[in-house]
Amino acid sequence: MQVVTEYTARALGSLITVEVLSEITTVSIERILELVGLKMIPHLRIDNGPPVFRRAESVKWIKENLME
C-alpha cells in the first residue's frame, strides 16, 4: 500500500493534463503529444497512464523551445 504524504499530494496537485497545457500555451494537443512521443517535452506518466505535466516546467520549456 502506498502512503500519500503531504509532499506527494502537493506535487501531484501541480500536475496538469495535455488538454490544460494546450489551452495555456495554444500549442495543439496533437503537437504536444508528438513531443511526448519524441521524449522532448518534460512529462510524467503515472502507472502507464496518459502523460501529465508540471505546469511551470512545461510552460517554460515551450516558451524556450517552441516560441520565438
DSSP file (Angstrom, degrees, kcal/mol; ACC not computed):
  #  RESIDUE AA STRUCTURE BP1 BP2  ACC     N-H-->O    O-->H-N    N-H-->O    O-->H-N    TCO  KAPPA ALPHA  PHI   PSI    X-CA   Y-CA   Z-CA
    1    1 A M              0   0    0      0, 0.0     2,-0.4     0, 0.0     0, 0.0   0.000 360.0 360.0 360.0 132.4    0.0    0.0    0.0
    2    2 A Q        -     0   0    0      2,-0.0     2,-0.5     1,-0.0     0, 0.0  -0.734 360.0-142.9 -92.1 133.7    1.4    3.4   -1.0
    3    3 A V        -     0   0    0     -2,-0.4     2,-0.8     5,-0.0     5,-0.1  -0.833   8.5-143.2 -96.4 128.5    1.2    6.2    1.6
    4    4 A V        -     0   0    0     -2,-0.5     2,-0.1     4,-0.1    -2,-0.0  -0.821  21.0-161.9 -93.0 111.2    0.5    9.7    0.2
    5    5 A T     >  -     0   0    0     -2,-0.8     4,-2.4     1,-0.1     5,-0.2  -0.342  34.4-103.8 -84.1 170.7    2.5   12.2    2.1
    6    6 A E  H  > S+     0   0    0      1,-0.2     4,-2.2     2,-0.2     5,-0.2   0.899 124.2  52.3 -60.7 -39.9    1.8   15.9    2.2
    7    7 A Y  H  > S+     0   0    0      2,-0.2     4,-2.4     1,-0.2    -1,-0.2   0.927 109.8  47.8 -61.9 -45.9    4.8   16.4   -0.2
    8    8 A T  H  > S+     0   0    0      1,-0.2     4,-2.7     2,-0.2     5,-0.2   0.910 110.3  51.9 -62.3 -42.9    3.4   13.9   -2.6
    9    9 A A  H  X S+     0   0    0     -4,-2.4     4,-1.8     1,-0.2    -1,-0.2   0.902 111.1  47.3 -62.2 -41.7   -0.1   15.4   -2.5
   10   10 A R  H  X S+     0   0    0     -4,-2.2     4,-0.8     2,-0.2    -1,-0.2   0.917 112.7  49.4 -65.3 -42.5    1.3   18.9   -3.3
   11   11 A A  H >< S+     0   0    0     -4,-2.4     3,-0.8     1,-0.2    -2,-0.2   0.917 112.9  46.0 -64.6 -44.0    3.5   17.5   -6.1
   12   12 A L  H >< S+     0   0    0     -4,-2.7     3,-1.4     1,-0.2    -1,-0.2   0.828 105.7  61.6 -68.6 -31.0    0.6   15.7   -7.7
   13   13 A G  H 3< S+     0   0    0     -4,-1.8    -1,-0.2     1,-0.3    -2,-0.2   0.716  98.2  57.5 -67.3 -19.9   -1.7   18.7   -7.3
   14   14 A S  T << S+     0   0    0     -3,-0.8    41,-1.5    -4,-0.8     2,-0.3   0.397  84.7 105.9 -92.2   4.4    0.6   20.7   -9.5
   15   15 A L  E <   -A   54   0A   0     -3,-1.4     2,-0.3    39,-0.2    39,-0.2  -0.613  50.6-166.8 -86.4 143.7    0.3   18.3  -12.5
   16   16 A I  E     -A   53   0A   0     37,-2.9    37,-2.7    -2,-0.3     2,-0.1  -0.880  18.0-114.6-126.6 160.4   -1.9   19.2  -15.5
   17   17 A T  E  >  -A   52   0A   0     -2,-0.3     4,-2.4    35,-0.2     5,-0.2  -0.357  32.8-104.8 -86.2 169.4   -3.2   17.3  -18.4
   18   18 A V  H  > S+     0   0    0     33,-0.5     4,-2.3     1,-0.2     5,-0.2   0.850 121.3  56.6 -62.0 -34.9   -2.3   17.7  -22.1
   19   19 A E  H  > S+     0   0    0      2,-0.2     4,-2.0     1,-0.2    -1,-0.2   0.919 108.9  44.7 -63.7 -44.1   -5.6   19.5  -22.7
   20   20 A V  H  > S+     0   0    0      2,-0.2     4,-2.5     1,-0.2    -2,-0.2   0.918 112.4  51.6 -67.4 -43.5   -4.9   22.1  -20.0
   21   21 A L  H  X S+     0   0    0     -4,-2.4     4,-2.2     1,-0.2     6,-0.4   0.894 109.3  51.4 -59.9 -39.7   -1.3   22.6  -21.3
   22   22 A S  H  X S+     0   0    0     -4,-2.3     4,-2.3     1,-0.2     5,-0.3   0.913 110.5  48.1 -63.6 -43.4   -2.7   23.1  -24.8
   23   23 A E  H  < S+     0   0    0     -4,-2.0    -2,-0.2     1,-0.2    -1,-0.2   0.909 113.4  47.4 -63.2 -42.7   -5.1   25.7  -23.5
   24   24 A I  H  < S+     0   0    0     -4,-2.5    -2,-0.2     1,-0.2    -1,-0.2   0.890 126.1  26.9 -66.2 -40.6   -2.5   27.6  -21.6
   25   25 A T  H  < S-     0   0    0     -4,-2.2    -2,-0.2    -5,-0.2    -1,-0.2   0.589  94.3-129.2-103.0 -13.1    0.1   27.6  -24.4
   26   26 A T     <  +     0   0    0     -4,-2.3     2,-0.4     1,-0.3    -3,-0.1   0.597  63.7 136.3  65.0  14.5   -2.1   27.5  -27.5
   27   27 A V        -     0   0    0     -6,-0.4    -1,-0.3    -5,-0.3    -2,-0.2  -0.776  63.2-105.5 -85.3 135.0    0.1   24.6  -28.7
   28   28 A S     >  -     0   0    0     -2,-0.4     4,-2.3     1,-0.1     5,-0.2  -0.186  15.9-122.8 -63.8 152.6   -2.2   21.9  -30.2
   29   29 A I  H  > S+     0   0    0      1,-0.2     4,-2.6     2,-0.2     5,-0.2   0.901 114.1  54.7 -57.9 -42.0   -2.8   18.7  -28.3
   30   30 A E  H  > S+     0   0    0      1,-0.2     4,-2.0     2,-0.2    -1,-0.2   0.904 108.3  47.7 -61.1 -42.6   -1.5   16.7  -31.3
   31   31 A R  H  > S+     0   0    0      2,-0.2     4,-2.2     1,-0.2    -1,-0.2   0.906 111.7  49.8 -66.5 -42.1    1.8   18.7  -31.3
   32   32 A I  H  X S+     0   0    0     -4,-2.3     4,-2.1     1,-0.2    -2,-0.2   0.928 111.5  48.6 -62.5 -44.1    2.3   18.2  -27.5
   33   33 A L  H  X S+     0   0    0     -4,-2.6     4,-2.5     1,-0.2    -1,-0.2   0.856 108.6  54.3 -65.5 -33.9    1.6   14.5  -27.8
   34   34 A E  H  X S+     0   0    0     -4,-2.0     4,-1.7    -5,-0.2    -1,-0.2   0.923 109.0  48.1 -61.9 -43.7    4.1   14.4  -30.7
   35   35 A L  H  <>S+     0   0    0     -4,-2.2     5,-2.8     2,-0.2     6,-0.7   0.847 110.1  52.4 -66.3 -34.1    6.7   16.0  -28.5
   36   36 A V  H ><5S+     0   0    0     -4,-2.1     3,-1.7     3,-0.2    -2,-0.2   0.944 108.2  50.8 -63.0 -48.0    5.9   13.5  -25.7
   37   37 A G  H 3<5S+     0   0    0     -4,-2.5    -2,-0.2     1,-0.3    -1,-0.2   0.822 110.3  49.1 -60.3 -32.3    6.4   10.6  -28.2
   38   38 A L  T 3<5S-     0   0    0     -4,-1.7    -1,-0.3    -5,-0.1    -2,-0.2   0.453 111.3-125.4 -84.0  -1.3    9.8   12.0  -29.2
   39   39 A K  T < 5S+     0   0    0     -3,-1.7    -3,-0.2    -4,-0.2    -2,-0.1   0.859  76.6 119.6  57.6  39.3   10.6   12.3  -25.4
   40   40 A M      < +     0   0    0     -5,-2.8    -4,-0.2    -6,-0.1    -5,-0.1   0.869  54.6  61.6 -96.7 -50.0   11.4   16.0  -25.9
   41   41 A I  S    S-     0   0    0     -6,-0.7     2,-0.1    -9,-0.2    -1,-0.1  -0.615  94.1-106.9 -83.8 136.9    8.9   17.8  -23.6
   42   42 A P        +     0   0    0      0, 0.0     2,-0.3     0, 0.0    12,-0.2  -0.400  58.5 144.3 -62.5 131.9    9.2   17.1  -19.9
   43   43 A H        -     0   0    0     10,-0.1     2,-0.3    -2,-0.1    10,-0.2  -0.969  36.2-136.4-158.6 169.8    6.3   14.9  -18.7
   44   44 A L  E     -B   52   0A   0      8,-2.7     8,-2.6    -2,-0.3     2,-0.4  -0.920   4.6-154.8-129.1 155.8    5.4   12.1  -16.3
   45   45 A R  E     -B   51   0A   0     -2,-0.3     2,-0.6     6,-0.2     3,-0.3  -0.994  10.2-152.3-130.2 128.7    3.3    9.0  -16.6
   46   46 A I  S >  S-     0   0    0      4,-0.5     3,-1.2    -2,-0.4    -2,-0.0  -0.896  79.9 -18.2-103.4 118.8    1.7    7.5  -13.6
   47   47 A D  T 3  S-     0   0    0     -2,-0.6    -1,-0.2     1,-0.3     0, 0.0   0.890 124.9 -58.0  52.7  45.2    1.1    3.8  -13.8
   48   48 A N  T 3  S+     0   0    0     -3,-0.3    -1,-0.3     1,-0.1    -2,-0.0   0.736 104.3 140.5  59.4  25.1    1.5    3.9  -17.6
   49   49 A G    <   -     0   0    0     -3,-1.2    -1,-0.1     1,-0.2     3,-0.1  -0.042  61.6 -56.8 -81.3-169.2   -1.4    6.4  -17.8
   50   50 A P  S    S-     0   0    0      0, 0.0    -4,-0.5     0, 0.0    -1,-0.2  -0.278  70.8 -85.4 -67.2 158.1   -1.6    9.4  -20.1
   51   51 A P  E     - B   0  45A   0      0, 0.0   -33,-0.5     0, 0.0     2,-0.3  -0.381  45.2-169.1 -66.6 142.6    1.2   12.0  -19.9
   52   52 A V  E     -AB  17  44A   0     -8,-2.6    -8,-2.7   -35,-0.1     2,-0.4  -0.909   7.5-145.8-127.7 159.9    0.8   14.7  -17.3
   53   53 A F  E     -A   16   0A   0    -37,-2.7   -37,-2.9    -2,-0.3     2,-0.7  -0.938  19.3-121.4-132.5 144.5    2.9   17.8  -16.9
   54   54 A R  E  >  -A   15   0A   0     -2,-0.4     4,-2.8   -39,-0.2     5,-0.3  -0.788  35.1-139.7 -79.5 119.7    4.4   20.0  -14.3
   55   55 A R  H  > S+     0   0    0    -41,-1.5     4,-2.6    -2,-0.7     5,-0.3   0.907  93.3  40.2 -52.0 -58.9    2.7   23.3  -15.2
   56   56 A A  H  > S+     0   0    0      1,-0.2     4,-2.2     2,-0.2    -1,-0.2   0.909 117.5  48.9 -61.7 -44.0    5.6   25.8  -14.7
   57   57 A E  H  > S+     0   0    0      1,-0.2     4,-2.2     2,-0.2    -1,-0.2   0.913 114.7  44.0 -62.9 -44.1    8.3   23.4  -16.1
   58   58 A S  H  X S+     0   0    0     -4,-2.8     4,-2.5     2,-0.2    -2,-0.2   0.894 112.7  49.9 -72.3 -40.6    6.3   22.6  -19.2
   59   59 A V  H  X S+     0   0    0     -4,-2.6     4,-2.4    -5,-0.3    -1,-0.2   0.921 112.9  48.5 -63.2 -42.6    5.2   26.2  -20.0
   60   60 A K  H  X S+     0   0    0     -4,-2.2     4,-2.4    -5,-0.3    -2,-0.2   0.924 110.7  50.9 -62.0 -44.4    8.8   27.4  -19.5
   61   61 A W  H  X S+     0   0    0     -4,-2.2     4,-2.1     1,-0.2     5,-0.3   0.922 110.8  48.3 -60.6 -44.4   10.1   24.6  -21.8
   62   62 A I  H  X>S+     0   0    0     -4,-2.5     4,-2.7     1,-0.2     5,-1.1   0.921 111.7  49.6 -63.1 -44.1    7.5   25.5  -24.5
   63   63 A K  H  <5S+     0   0    0     -4,-2.4     4,-0.4     1,-0.2    -1,-0.2   0.898 116.6  42.0 -61.6 -40.1    8.5   29.2  -24.3
   64   64 A E  H  <5S+     0   0    0     -4,-2.4    -1,-0.2    -5,-0.2    -2,-0.2   0.780 127.6  27.9 -78.7 -27.3   12.2   28.4  -24.6
   65   65 A N  H  <5S+     0   0    0     -4,-2.1    -3,-0.2    -5,-0.2    -2,-0.2   0.680 128.8  27.3-112.2 -20.8   11.9   25.8  -27.3
   66   66 A L  T  <5S+     0   0    0     -4,-2.7     2,-0.4    -5,-0.3    -3,-0.2   0.637 103.0  71.9-118.6 -20.1    8.9   26.4  -29.5
   67   67 A M      <       0   0    0     -5,-1.1    -1,-0.1    -4,-0.4     0, 0.0  -0.807 360.0 360.0-108.2 141.9    8.2   30.1  -29.4
   68   68 A E              0   0    0     -2,-0.4    -1,-0.1    -3,-0.0    -5,-0.1   0.418 360.0 360.0 -97.6 360.0   10.2   32.9  -31.0
